[in-house]
Amino acid sequence: MRAVLDVILVILNIYVWIIIASAIFSWLYAFNVVNPRNQFVAAIGNFLYQATEPVLRPIRRFIPDLGSIDVSPIVLLLLIFFLQRIIAYYVYPFVF
């Protein structure tokens, strides 16, 4: 059971990095630092969008609109960190 919890924690850590990469990529794309017509850049952007958008979309519905600032990745990161702490402090010690 601890192995399963370790795998869940690793997956959550990888997803945290995907969220951070998606936020950085969106800034680079918005400020025209990367070439959106490049196929490799478009493939990376498409992957990051498809990996994060299904989780961020419901969060955006509940958060009020703050203009051009999207705080949904921050809220998702806080939720993931909270979930990791629950697993580490309350679930992991009681698993045999």
trRosetta pair geometry for C-beta under 8 A, 3 or more apart (Angstrom, degrees):
i j d omega theta_ij theta_ji phi_ij phi_ji
1 4 5.6 -49 -157 31 41 113
1 5 6.6 38 148 -15 68 103
1 95 4.5 -137 106 -170 124 124
1 96 7.1 68 37 55 127 60
2 5 5.5 -54 -149 40 38 112
2 6 6.2 44 151 -23 68 103
2 92 6.9 75 -125 -148 86 81
2 95 5.4 159 -68 106 76 128
3 6 5.5 -50 -147 35 33 114
3 7 6.5 35 152 -20 64 103
4 7 5.7 -52 -150 35 32 111
4 8 6.5 34 150 -19 64 104
5 8 5.5 -50 -147 35 35 114
5 9 6.4 35 154 -18 65 104
5 87 6.0 169 -159 -177 105 115
5 91 6.5 -178 -119 116 136 116
5 92 5.5 164 148 -97 156 86
5 95 6.5 178 -17 15 144 165
6 9 5.7 -54 -148 37 32 111
6 10 6.4 32 153 -18 65 105
7 10 5.7 -53 -147 37 32 111
7 11 6.3 33 154 -19 65 105
8 11 5.7 -54 -147 37 30 111
8 12 6.4 31 153 -18 64 106
8 87 6.7 -151 102 -135 125 159
9 12 5.7 -52 -147 37 32 112
9 13 6.4 34 152 -20 64 104
9 84 6.2 93 -130 -133 87 93
9 87 6.3 -164 -76 106 98 145
9 88 7.4 83 -105 -67 134 92
10 13 5.6 -53 -149 36 33 113
10 14 6.4 33 152 -18 66 103
11 14 5.7 -52 -147 36 33 111
11 15 6.3 32 153 -19 64 107
12 15 5.6 -55 -146 38 32 111
12 16 6.6 42 151 -27 63 99
12 80 5.5 165 -168 -167 104 105
12 83 6.7 -151 -127 95 148 116
12 84 5.6 -179 118 -76 151 103
13 16 5.6 -45 -152 25 34 115
13 17 7.0 29 152 -13 62 101
13 84 7.9 84 -61 -104 77 140
14 17 5.8 -57 -157 37 36 109
14 18 6.5 38 146 -21 67 104
15 18 5.3 -48 -146 34 39 115
15 19 6.4 44 153 -21 66 100
15 51 7.9 -158 -132 162 79 110
15 80 6.7 -156 94 -123 113 148
16 19 5.8 -54 -153 33 31 111
16 20 6.5 28 150 -16 64 106
16 77 6.3 84 -135 -127 89 88
16 80 5.8 -175 -79 114 95 152
16 81 8.0 78 -103 -61 131 79
17 20 5.6 -51 -145 38 36 112
17 21 6.2 38 154 -19 67 105
18 21 5.7 -53 -145 39 31 112
18 22 6.2 35 153 -23 64 106
18 48 6.7 -177 -175 -128 84 76
18 51 5.3 -85 171 127 139 139
18 52 6.4 -173 132 -63 101 101
19 22 5.6 -53 -148 34 30 113
19 23 6.6 29 154 -18 63 104
19 52 5.8 127 -105 -115 67 125
19 73 5.3 155 178 -152 106 102
19 76 6.1 -158 -128 99 149 125
19 77 6.0 -173 108 -71 150 93
19 80 7.9 -170 0 -2 152 152
20 23 5.8 -53 -150 35 32 110
20 24 6.4 27 154 -14 65 107
20 73 7.9 135 -81 173 40 131
20 77 7.9 71 -62 -92 84 131
21 24 5.8 -56 -145 41 32 108
21 25 6.0 33 156 -20 67 109
21 48 6.0 -128 111 -114 98 127
22 25 5.7 -53 -141 38 28 111
22 26 6.3 31 157 -22 63 105
22 48 4.1 169 -99 176 86 113
22 49 7.2 142 -139 -70 114 41
22 51 7.2 -148 -67 73 131 102
22 52 4.6 -15 -69 -8 175 156
22 73 7.1 -171 84 -105 108 135
23 26 5.8 -53 -148 33 29 110
23 27 6.8 29 152 -17 62 102
23 73 5.0 -172 -72 104 121 176
24 27 5.8 -54 -154 35 35 110
24 28 6.4 32 151 -16 67 106
25 28 5.6 -54 -146 39 34 111
25 29 6.1 34 154 -19 67 108
25 34 7.5 -20 -152 10 73 153
25 44 6.7 -151 -126 129 145 107
25 45 5.9 -177 160 -102 132 75
25 48 5.4 108 47 59 154 170
26 29 5.6 -53 -143 40 31 112
26 30 6.1 33 156 -22 65 108
27 30 5.7 -55 -142 37 29 110
27 31 6.2 7 165 1 65 111
28 31 6.5 -67 -141 49 24 95
28 33 4.3 -84 -157 59 78 118
28 34 4.8 54 142 -10 113 107
29 32 7.6 25 -180 -78 31 34
29 33 7.7 -70 -54 42 22 80
29 34 5.9 -38 -83 52 60 110
29 36 6.3 77 -142 -81 95 106
29 45 6.4 88 -77 -113 142 133
34 38 7.3 -98 169 35 88 125
34 41 5.0 170 165 -146 120 140
35 38 4.4 83 90 -18 107 108
35 41 5.9 147 72 21 67 159
36 41 6.4 -122 -115 112 30 125
36 42 6.5 79 -176 -80 59 87
36 45 7.4 -4 -130 -5 81 164
37 42 7.4 -3 -153 -47 13 121
38 41 4.1 69 76 14 108 111
38 42 6.5 -180 86 -12 53 86
39 42 5.5 -56 -143 40 31 112
39 43 6.2 34 156 -23 66 105
40 43 5.7 -52 -147 33 30 111
40 44 6.6 29 153 -16 63 103
41 44 5.8 -53 -149 36 32 110
41 45 6.2 31 153 -16 65 109
42 45 5.7 -55 -145 41 31 112
42 46 6.1 33 155 -22 65 108
43 46 5.7 -52 -144 37 29 112
43 47 6.4 31 156 -19 63 105
44 47 5.8 -55 -149 36 30 111
44 48 6.3 25 156 -14 65 108
45 48 5.9 -56 -144 40 30 108
45 49 6.1 30 157 -20 65 109
46 49 5.7 -55 -144 37 28 112
46 50 6.2 21 160 -12 65 110
47 50 6.0 -62 -144 42 26 104
47 51 6.0 22 159 -18 65 113
48 51 5.8 -59 -141 39 28 110
48 52 6.2 -2 169 3 65 115
49 52 6.7 -76 -141 47 21 90
49 53 5.4 21 174 -29 65 121
50 53 6.4 -40 -111 27 21 111
50 54 7.8 23 -175 -16 50 100
52 55 6.2 -76 -164 47 47 101
52 56 5.4 31 153 -16 86 121
52 73 7.5 -2 -173 -100 136 98
53 56 5.7 -64 -129 46 32 105
53 57 5.8 45 170 -39 70 103
54 57 6.3 -39 -139 16 23 116
55 58 7.4 -61 -170 32 33 98
55 59 7.3 23 145 -9 63 114
55 76 6.2 90 133 -130 113 137
56 59 5.5 -65 -156 42 44 113
56 60 6.1 47 151 -28 76 105
56 72 4.7 95 -160 134 94 132
56 73 6.6 -18 -110 -71 124 64
56 76 6.2 -66 -94 -44 75 145
57 60 5.8 -53 -148 30 30 113
57 61 7.1 36 153 -24 61 99
58 61 5.7 -47 -156 23 39 116
58 62 7.2 23 155 -8 65 105
59 62 6.2 -67 -158 41 37 101
59 63 6.2 22 155 -12 73 114
59 72 4.4 130 103 -146 119 101
59 75 5.4 166 -171 90 133 131
59 76 5.9 -105 -39 -60 166 93
60 63 6.0 -60 -133 42 32 103
60 70 7.5 -27 -106 -148 109 98
60 72 4.9 -37 -69 -74 78 146
63 66 7.7 -41 149 -17 106 102
63 71 6.2 -152 -179 71 153 101
63 72 6.0 -156 22 -79 148 80
63 75 6.4 -146 -69 -28 137 158
66 69 4.5 -50 105 66 118 101
66 70 7.8 179 53 -78 106 24
66 71 6.3 52 16 -9 146 113
70 73 6.9 61 122 2 99 92
71 74 4.9 -49 -169 39 73 118
71 75 6.0 77 133 -24 85 99
72 75 5.5 -52 -144 37 37 113
72 76 6.2 38 157 -19 68 105
73 76 5.6 -55 -145 39 33 112
73 77 6.2 36 155 -21 67 104
74 77 5.7 -52 -147 36 31 111
74 78 6.4 32 153 -18 63 105
75 78 5.7 -54 -150 36 31 112
75 79 6.4 32 151 -19 64 105
76 79 5.6 -53 -148 36 33 112
76 80 6.3 33 154 -19 66 104
77 80 5.7 -53 -146 37 33 110
77 81 6.3 32 155 -18 66 105
78 81 5.8 -53 -144 38 31 110
78 82 6.3 34 153 -21 64 106
79 82 5.6 -53 -147 36 31 114
79 83 6.3 32 153 -18 64 106
80 83 5.6 -54 -147 38 32 112
80 84 6.3 35 153 -21 65 104
81 84 5.6 -51 -147 35 33 113
81 85 6.5 32 154 -18 64 105
82 85 5.9 -56 -151 36 30 110
82 86 6.5 33 151 -20 64 104
83 86 5.6 -50 -147 33 33 113
83 87 6.5 31 155 -16 64 105
84 87 5.8 -56 -150 38 31 110
84 88 6.1 25 155 -16 67 111
85 88 5.7 -56 -138 42 31 108
85 89 5.7 6 170 0 69 116
86 89 6.6 -67 -131 48 19 92
86 90 5.4 -36 -170 35 61 119
86 91 6.7 50 138 -11 72 106
87 90 7.4 -60 -96 54 9 77
87 91 4.8 -42 -141 44 51 124
87 92 5.9 67 154 -35 67 100
88 91 7.8 26 -7 47 14 83
88 92 5.5 -10 -137 12 32 138
89 92 7.5 50 -5 36 12 101
89 93 7.4 -12 -174 -5 30 116
90 93 7.5 -61 -143 32 10 99
90 94 7.5 -16 165 5 46 119
91 94 6.6 -88 -162 45 28 98
91 95 6.6 28 156 -33 70 111
92 95 6.1 -57 -149 19 32 113
